[in-house]
């Protein structure tokens, strides 16, 4: 069975973006040995333009073959005129307001994202990359099998939470932890 992996960047204090969702300030940490890690071990998670920029556009998929994201995350690409930000992956956007897809290869899920993820998990293939955002992560909280948290060495004080969901304790076990020269720490947890 495929896993749903919430692969997400966060500040030390657990925010995945500014209050409005902007997270561009994290990009300054994608350098050195951390950049090498992104290019070699996490190339599947890079948007298509970043894959091209870093010279990994032809790298075969190794971890993920599907990406699911919320409307707000998808809108960041649409604002730049990009209808398939993850063109190397099967793309799914969860939105109650987007009535038709701006691209025939992007699937729009307008109802029951939990049911759709359960269907995806039954298919053959690599893991499913939950790209964000907080609202969708909150809706899919019970379906998340793995958390990969890239903790950047900054404190935001307030911002977008990792999960927009009610209080509840969900246990995960630490599988691995890796620190990089720039202060980024990547931790992998499994349910």
PyMOL commands that set and color helices and strands:
alter all, ss='L'
color gray80, all
select helices_A, chain A and resi 24-29+32-41+43-45+48-53+71-78+113-122+134-139+141-143
alter helices_A, ss='H'
color red, helices_A
select strands_A, chain A and resi 4-11+15-17+64-70+90-94+106-109+127-132+146-152+160-161+173-179+185-190
alter strands_A, ss='S'
color yellow, strands_A
deselect
rebuild
show_as cartoon
